[in-house]
Amino acid sequence: METRGNFGSKLGVILATAGSAVGLGNVWRFPYMAGQNGGAAFILIYLVCIILLGLPGMMSEFIIGRHSASNAARAYSNLAKHKAWGALGLMGVITSMIILGFYAVVAGWCLQYLYASIMGGVHGNAEYVKTYFQTFAADPIRPTLWAVGFILLTHMVVVRGVRNGIEKASKILMPMLFFLLIVIVIASCSLPGAVKGVEFLLKKNKITLIHGDAVLRSGHSVEVNDFEAGKKTVYEADHIILAVGSRANSLPFAPIDGERIISYRQALIPDKLPKSLAVIGSGAIGSEFAFFYRSLGVEVYLIEYLDRILPLEDDDVSAQISRSFRKAGMKVMTAAQVKSVDTSGELCKLTVETKKGVETIEAETVLSAVGVIPNTDYLGLEEAGVEMVRGRKIKVDEYYRTNVEGVYAIGDIIPTQALAHVASAEAICCVEAICGLAPKPLDYGNVPGCTYVSPEVASVGMTERAAKEAGIDYKVGKFFFLASGKAVAAGEKDGFVKLIVDAATDKVLGAHLVGANVTEMISGIVAGRNVGMTASDLIHSIHPHPTMSEAIMEAAEASHGACIHQ
């Protein structure tokens, strides 16, 4: 007798069941229907229907399936005395085939979009995508081929059986679905109207959101001008935290117009993909967008005033990323000063002065990535007596108190690193200090920086150049991913781990990583440096093999002249 296939684990059953129930309808259709039909009232009725119909139906299917130990067509005839019950099982099979016909068409669309996205065929605004779909759907051949392709993929999974087919596929695809849902949620937060969802979360946590232009009147009062309501209101508070962020800077001869010369905000959600892009400035923002647009097939010029790109990173990091960018077909210009930008013609003309002379570059769009400006204008800071430093930055102490009692400042408007995770840490420290919890002040020398290009960049602490300028006797430990078994197996050989180690104390002064997933690896070094980690500590900490992270141990060994895998 043939052994019947079974699931190998409870997790497999749960994931397979969830895979049968969760689809695009849950993501888009259900929220839309809930919003159109009474919100919470609709959800309550929906839950009642699930309890009265859905759960009994599911439990019945489980009971019949386990008791009959047969397929859907034969289960009813095996359990019933009258063979006519077999017709019910046959009806279930026919119904499933009809449903498969529907899903095959929709899934075929998804496969087409996946293929087109990979090949660079889907881009532009909503109208373009709408036209693209109409053209594709009207084609008598392509939708049919993709639907057949989906059916064949389904067949390949099913014929492998329950454990090696359905269960294995569910364990791969369901986590992928979860990841994609997270991506969709993050992307949706950048869409128009997303602030309404944020407002709901704030209200839920007893936070009142007030819209308008705010002006500081004293250490305990803020005047808000609500232009829509046409009124001004003064709000009193014991503590006022200024967290107004920053905006993109621009060159005086190349003001940002949002069309021909854009900032990172317009670059995030472009109306259309330009054929060519000139990026002025190669810091983290400039390099990330240059890489992103180049990966989409855009001709990219990356122009940097200093002698290397990513000038705040270690010299070796800059050199590695420069090679990677050039290998990807990007035109990288260093020690290059943009003298003028002419937007009067069909293409923007940039006059660039280099060591070789003056060059003219033509690009459809120019991205200004020359830093940010704190939004400290028109806040009433001068009238309130708030002390400033570096022109537009607010002076604060270690707990973010200004010289005006009751007024605090965090984020891009104070003279610290303009990074999201820094602002978040400052906010926590500031609020805890207000609440009397005596938090530990932040160590700004141990703040990690990440640049999301390919390969990724992650760093913390001193660069080799900084250590040399400070007159520190240091050692360098460097390990290339080319010698890492995991990196070679994964096809991610580009990059390295570089440690700057104090020769006298053996403490890790700085770490500079280039490679796949290094932005995830840097946190361990940050935590170690918080407790005075030495290179010897890393050497004698057993790292799992094979992993990318063991390259950190290898770099530490290299700083002691003891690396055996280099």
C-alpha positions in Angstrom: 0.0 0.0 0.0 1.3 3.4 -0.9 2.3 5.7 2.0 0.2 8.8 2.0 2.0 12.1 2.1 1.8 14.2 5.3 3.0 17.5 6.5 6.4 17.3 8.3 5.6 20.0 10.9 2.8 22.1 12.4 4.5 25.2 11.0 4.1 23.7 7.5 0.4 23.2 8.0 -0.1 26.8 9.3 1.9 28.3 6.5 0.2 26.3 3.8 -3.2 27.1 5.2 -2.3 30.8 5.5 -1.0 30.7 1.9 -4.4 29.4 0.8 -6.2 32.3 2.5 -3.9 35.3 2.3 -3.7 37.1 -1.0 -3.8 40.5 -2.6 -7.4 40.8 -1.7 -6.4 41.0 2.0 -3.9 43.8 1.3 -6.0 46.0 -1.0 -9.6 44.8 -1.3 -10.4 44.2 2.3 -9.3 47.6 3.6 -11.1 49.3 0.8 -14.3 47.4 1.5 -14.0 48.1 5.2 -13.6 51.8 4.6 -16.5 51.9 2.1 -18.9 50.0 4.3 -18.8 51.4 7.8 -15.3 50.7 9.0 -15.5 49.0 12.4 -19.1 48.0 11.8 -18.1 46.1 8.7 -15.2 44.4 10.5 -17.6 43.2 13.3 -20.0 41.6 10.8 -17.0 40.1 9.0 -15.7 38.5 12.2 -19.2 37.2 13.0 -19.3 35.6 9.5 -15.9 34.0 10.1 -17.0 32.5 13.4 -20.4 31.2 12.1 -19.3 30.1 8.6 -15.5 30.2 8.1 -14.3 28.4 11.2 -17.0 25.6 11.0 -16.2 25.1 7.3 -12.4 24.9 7.9 -12.8 22.5 10.9 -15.1 20.3 8.8 -12.6 20.1 6.0 -9.8 19.2 8.5 -12.0 16.5 10.1 -13.1 15.0 6.8 -9.6 15.0 5.4 -8.0 13.4 8.4 -10.7 10.8 8.9 -11.1 9.7 5.3 -7.3 9.9 4.5 -8.3 10.5 0.9 -8.4 13.2 -1.7 -11.2 15.7 -2.0 -13.0 13.7 -4.7 -13.1 10.4 -2.8 -13.3 11.6 0.8 -17.2 11.9 0.9 -17.8 8.6 -0.8 -15.4 6.8 1.6 -17.2 8.2 4.6 -20.8 7.9 3.4 -22.7 4.7 2.9 -24.4 6.1 -0.2 -22.0 6.6 -3.1 -24.0 9.6 -4.4 -22.1 11.6 -1.8 -19.1 11.3 -4.1 -20.7 13.9 -6.4 -20.2 16.5 -3.6 -16.5 15.8 -3.7 -16.5 16.1 -7.5 -18.3 19.4 -7.3 -15.5 20.6 -4.9 -12.8 19.6 -7.5 -14.7 21.4 -10.3 -15.1 24.5 -8.2 -11.4 24.5 -7.4 -10.6 24.2 -11.1 -12.8 27.2 -11.8 -11.1 29.2 -9.1 -7.7 28.2 -10.4 -8.7 29.6 -13.8 -9.3 33.0 -12.2 -6.2 32.9 -10.1 -4.1 31.7 -13.0 -5.0 34.9 -15.0 -4.2 37.2 -12.1 -1.0 35.3 -11.2 -0.1 35.5 -14.8 -0.3 39.3 -14.6 1.9 39.2 -11.6 4.5 37.1 -13.4 4.4 39.5 -16.4 4.9 42.5 -14.1 7.8 40.7 -12.3 9.5 40.0 -15.6 8.9 43.5 -16.9 10.2 45.1 -13.7 13.4 43.1 -13.8 13.9 44.0 -17.5 13.2 47.6 -16.8 9.9 47.7 -18.7 7.7 49.1 -15.9 8.3 52.7 -14.9 6.6 56.1 -14.8 3.5 57.4 -13.2 0.1 55.8 -12.6 -1.3 56.7 -16.0 1.6 55.0 -17.7 1.1 51.8 -15.6 -2.6 51.9 -16.4 -1.9 52.2 -20.2 0.7 49.4 -19.9 -1.9 47.1 -18.3 -4.6 47.8 -20.8 -2.2 47.1 -23.6 -1.0 43.9 -22.0 -4.5 42.7 -21.1 -5.7 43.3 -24.7 -3.0 41.1 -26.1 -4.5 37.6 -27.0 -1.2 35.8 -26.6 0.9 37.1 -23.7 -1.7 36.8 -20.8 -2.5 33.3 -21.9 1.2 32.2 -21.9 1.8 33.7 -18.5 -1.4 32.0 -17.1 -0.2 28.7 -18.5 3.2 29.3 -17.0 1.7 29.8 -13.6 -0.3 26.6 -13.9 2.9 24.7 -14.8 4.7 26.2 -11.8 1.7 25.1 -9.6 1.9 21.7 -11.1 5.6 21.4 -10.4 5.0 22.1 -6.7 2.0 19.8 -6.3 3.5 16.8 -8.0 6.4 16.8 -5.5 3.9 15.9 -2.8 2.8 17.4 0.5 6.1 17.6 2.4 8.6 18.2 -0.5 6.2 20.3 -2.5 3.5 22.3 -0.8 5.1 22.5 2.6 8.6 23.4 1.3 7.2 26.0 -1.0 5.0 27.5 1.8 8.1 27.8 4.1 9.8 29.8 1.4 7.0 31.9 -0.1 5.1 32.9 3.0 8.1 34.6 4.7 8.7 36.3 1.4 5.1 37.5 1.4 5.6 38.9 4.9 8.7 40.7 3.8 7.0 42.2 0.8 4.1 43.4 3.0 6.6 45.2 5.2 8.1 46.9 2.0 4.6 47.9 0.9 3.8 49.4 4.3 7.0 51.4 4.3 6.4 52.6 0.7 2.8 53.5 1.4 4.0 55.8 4.2 5.7 58.0 1.5 2.5 58.4 -0.5 0.1 61.4 -0.3 -2.3 61.1 2.5 -0.1 58.8 4.5 0.0 61.4 7.3 -3.6 60.5 8.2 -2.5 57.0 9.3 0.3 58.6 11.4 -2.2 60.9 13.0 -4.4 57.9 13.9 -1.4 56.3 15.7 -0.6 59.5 17.5 -4.2 59.9 18.7 -4.3 56.3 19.8 -1.3 57.0 22.1 -2.9 60.2 23.5 -0.8 62.6 21.4 -2.5 65.6 20.0 -1.3 66.7 16.6 -1.6 70.4 15.8 -1.2 71.7 12.2 0.3 75.1 11.5 3.4 77.3 11.6 4.9 77.5 15.0 6.9 80.3 16.6 8.6 80.1 20.0 7.3 82.9 22.2 9.1 82.0 25.4 10.5 79.0 27.3 7.0 77.8 28.0 4.8 79.0 25.1 4.4 78.4 21.4 2.2 80.4 19.0 0.8 78.3 16.1 -0.7 80.0 13.0 -3.3 77.7 11.5 -3.7 79.1 7.9 -6.6 76.9 7.0 -8.6 77.9 10.1 -7.3 81.5 9.8 -6.4 81.8 13.5 -3.5 81.9 15.9 -3.3 79.9 19.1 -0.8 80.1 21.9 0.0 76.8 23.7 1.6 76.6 27.1 3.9 73.7 28.2 6.5 73.0 30.9 8.9 71.6 28.3 9.2 72.4 24.6 11.3 70.2 22.3 12.4 71.6 19.0 12.7 68.9 16.3 12.1 70.6 13.0 14.7 68.8 10.9 16.4 70.1 7.9 16.0 70.7 4.2 18.2 70.2 1.1 20.9 72.7 0.5 21.6 74.1 -3.0 24.3 75.9 -4.8 23.7 79.6 -5.3 23.9 79.3 -9.1 21.8 76.2 -9.2 18.7 76.7 -7.1 16.4 73.6 -6.7 13.3 74.0 -8.8 11.9 70.5 -8.3 11.9 69.8 -12.1 15.3 70.2 -13.8 17.3 70.6 -10.6 16.0 68.4 -7.8 16.6 67.5 -4.2 16.5 64.1 -2.6 12.8 64.5 -1.9 12.0 64.7 -5.6 14.5 62.0 -6.4 12.6 59.6 -4.0 9.4 59.7 -6.1 10.2 61.0 -9.6 7.4 61.8 -12.0 9.5 60.0 -14.7 12.8 58.3 -14.9 15.4 60.6 -16.6 17.7 59.2 -19.3 20.6 60.9 -17.6 21.3 62.3 -14.2 24.2 64.5 -12.9 24.6 64.2 -9.1 26.5 67.1 -7.4 28.0 65.8 -4.2 29.1 62.3 -3.3 28.2 62.0 0.4 25.9 59.3 1.6 22.8 60.9 -0.1 24.5 61.6 -3.4 26.1 58.2 -3.6 23.0 56.3 -2.7 20.9 58.1 -5.3 23.6 57.8 -7.9 23.8 54.0 -7.3 20.0 53.7 -7.3 19.4 55.5 -10.6 22.4 53.8 -12.3 20.9 50.4 -11.3 17.7 51.4 -13.1 19.7 52.0 -16.3 20.1 55.8 -16.0 23.3 57.4 -17.3 24.8 58.9 -14.1 27.5 61.5 -13.5 28.8 61.7 -9.9 30.6 65.0 -9.3 32.6 65.5 -6.1 34.5 68.7 -5.1 37.0 66.9 -2.9 39.6 64.4 -4.1 37.5 61.3 -3.3 33.8 60.2 -3.1 32.3 59.5 0.3 34.8 61.9 1.8 33.8 61.2 5.4 34.6 57.5 5.1 38.0 55.8 5.3 40.2 56.3 2.2 40.1 52.6 1.4 36.3 52.6 1.6 36.2 55.6 -0.8 38.5 53.8 -3.3 36.5 50.6 -3.2 33.2 52.2 -3.8 34.7 54.4 -6.6 35.9 51.2 -8.3 32.5 49.6 -7.9 30.7 52.7 -9.3 33.0 52.9 -12.3 32.6 49.1 -12.9 28.8 49.7 -12.9 29.2 52.2 -15.8 28.9 55.4 -13.6 31.0 58.4 -14.6 32.8 59.4 -11.4 34.5 62.8 -11.2 36.6 63.9 -8.2 38.4 67.1 -7.5 35.8 68.6 -9.7 34.0 71.9 -9.0 30.7 72.8 -10.7 30.9 76.4 -11.8 27.5 76.8 -13.4 24.3 75.0 -14.4 22.4 76.1 -17.5 18.8 74.8 -17.6 17.6 76.8 -20.5 18.0 74.1 -23.1 16.6 70.6 -23.6 19.4 69.2 -21.4 21.0 70.8 -18.4 24.5 72.0 -19.1 27.0 71.8 -16.2 30.3 73.6 -16.5 32.8 71.6 -14.4 36.4 72.6 -13.5 38.8 69.7 -13.0 42.5 69.3 -12.8 42.5 68.6 -16.5 40.6 71.8 -17.4 37.0 72.9 -17.9 34.5 70.3 -19.0 30.8 70.6 -20.1 28.4 67.8 -19.0 24.9 67.4 -20.3 22.2 65.7 -18.3 18.4 65.6 -18.4 18.2 66.2 -14.6 20.5 67.5 -11.9 20.4 66.2 -8.3 21.7 68.7 -5.8 23.2 66.6 -2.9 25.4 69.2 -1.3 24.2 68.8 2.3 21.3 70.0 4.3 20.2 73.2 6.1 18.6 73.1 9.5 15.0 74.5 9.6 15.7 77.1 12.3 14.5 80.1 10.3 11.3 81.9 11.4 11.0 79.9 14.7 11.4 83.0 16.9 14.7 81.7 18.3 16.4 85.0 18.4 13.4 86.7 20.1 13.3 84.0 22.7 17.0 84.3 23.3 18.0 80.8 22.2 21.8 80.7 21.7 23.0 79.5 18.3 26.3 78.0 17.0 27.6 77.6 13.5 25.1 80.1 12.3 21.9 78.1 12.1 22.6 75.3 14.7 21.2 75.5 18.2 23.6 75.1 21.1 22.6 72.4 23.7 24.1 70.5 26.6 24.5 66.8 26.9 20.7 66.4 27.7 19.7 68.7 24.8 18.7 71.7 27.0 19.2 75.1 25.5 20.2 78.2 27.4 16.5 79.0 27.7 14.8 77.2 30.5 12.1 74.7 29.3 13.4 74.7 25.7 15.2 71.6 24.2 16.5 70.8 20.7 17.3 67.5 19.0 18.1 66.2 15.5 19.4 68.0 12.5 19.1 71.5 14.1 21.9 70.8 16.7 25.6 70.4 15.9 25.6 66.5 15.8 25.5 64.0 13.0 22.4 64.5 10.8 21.2 60.9 10.9 17.8 59.5 11.6 19.0 57.0 14.2 21.0 59.8 16.0 17.9 62.0 16.2 15.9 59.1 17.6 18.5 58.3 20.3 18.6 62.1 21.2 14.9 62.2 21.5 14.9 59.2 24.0 17.7 60.7 26.0 16.1 64.1 26.1 12.7 62.8 27.2 14.2 60.5 29.8 16.2 63.5 31.2 13.0 65.5 31.4 11.3 62.6 33.3 14.2 62.6 35.8 15.6 59.2 34.7 19.2 60.4 34.5 20.1 58.7 31.2 23.6 58.2 30.0 24.7 60.9 27.5 25.2 59.7 24.0 28.7 58.9 22.8 28.9 60.6 19.4 32.2 59.0 18.7 30.5 55.6 18.5 27.7 56.4 16.1 27.5 54.0 13.1 27.1 55.4 9.6 25.6 53.3 6.8 25.5 54.0 3.0 23.1 51.8 1.1 25.0 51.2 -2.2 26.3 48.0 -3.7 28.4 46.9 -2.0 27.1 48.4 1.2 29.2 50.6 3.5 29.1 50.7 7.3 31.6 52.4 9.6 32.0 53.6 13.2 34.8 55.4 15.0 38.1 56.8 13.6 39.3 56.5 10.1 43.0 55.7 9.5 43.5 59.3 8.3 42.0 60.7 11.5 44.1 58.4 13.7 47.2 59.5 11.8 46.4 63.2 12.1 45.7 62.7 15.8 49.2 61.3 16.2 48.0 58.0 17.6 50.2 54.9 17.3 47.8 52.5 15.6 47.7 49.2 13.8 45.5 48.2 10.9 43.8 44.8 10.5 42.2 44.2 7.1 40.4 41.1 5.7 39.0 40.9 2.2 35.7 39.1 1.6 37.4 37.4 -1.4 39.0 35.1 1.2 35.6 34.4 2.9 34.0 31.1 2.1 30.5 32.4 2.7 31.1 35.5 0.6 32.5 33.4 -2.3 29.6 30.9 -2.1 27.1 33.8 -2.1 28.8 35.6 -5.0 29.4 38.6 -2.8 33.2 38.8 -2.9 33.6 42.6 -3.2 34.7 44.4 -0.1 36.5 44.0 3.2 36.6 44.6 6.9 39.1 47.1 8.2 39.9 47.7 11.8 41.9 50.6 13.3 43.4 49.4 16.5 45.3 51.4 19.2 48.8 49.9 19.4 49.2 50.7 23.1 45.8 49.6 24.4 44.6 47.2 21.7 41.2 49.0 21.7 39.3 49.2 18.5 39.4 52.8 17.5 37.4 52.4 14.3 35.8 49.9 12.0 35.1 50.3 8.3 33.2 47.6 6.4 32.4 47.3 2.7 30.4 44.4 1.4 27.0 42.6 1.4 24.9 43.1 4.5 27.7 44.9 6.4 25.1 47.4 7.6 23.7 44.6 9.7 27.2 43.5 10.9 28.3 46.9 12.3 26.0 46.9 15.3 28.1 44.2 17.0 31.2 46.4 16.8 29.2 49.4 18.1 28.1 47.4 21.1 31.6 46.1 21.7 33.1 49.6 21.6 30.6 50.7 24.2 32.2 48.4 26.7 35.8 49.0 25.7 36.3 46.1 23.3 39.8 45.2 22.2 41.1 43.4 19.1 42.0 40.5 21.4 38.4 40.3 22.5 37.3 39.8 18.9 40.0 37.3 18.3 39.0 35.1 21.2 35.3 35.4 20.5 34.4 32.3 18.5 32.5 33.4 15.4 30.2 30.9 13.5 31.4 29.4 10.3 30.7 30.0 7.5 29.4 33.5 7.9 30.2 37.0 6.6 30.7 38.2 10.2 33.7 36.0 10.9 35.6 38.5 8.6 35.5 40.8 11.6 37.5 38.2 13.7 39.8 37.7 10.8 40.5 41.5 10.5 41.2 41.5 14.3 43.7 38.7 13.8 45.3 40.6 10.9 45.9 43.5 13.3 48.0 41.1 15.4 49.7 39.6 12.4 47.9 36.3 13.1 45.4 36.0 10.3 45.7 32.5 8.6 43.1 32.7 5.9 44.2 35.9 4.2 
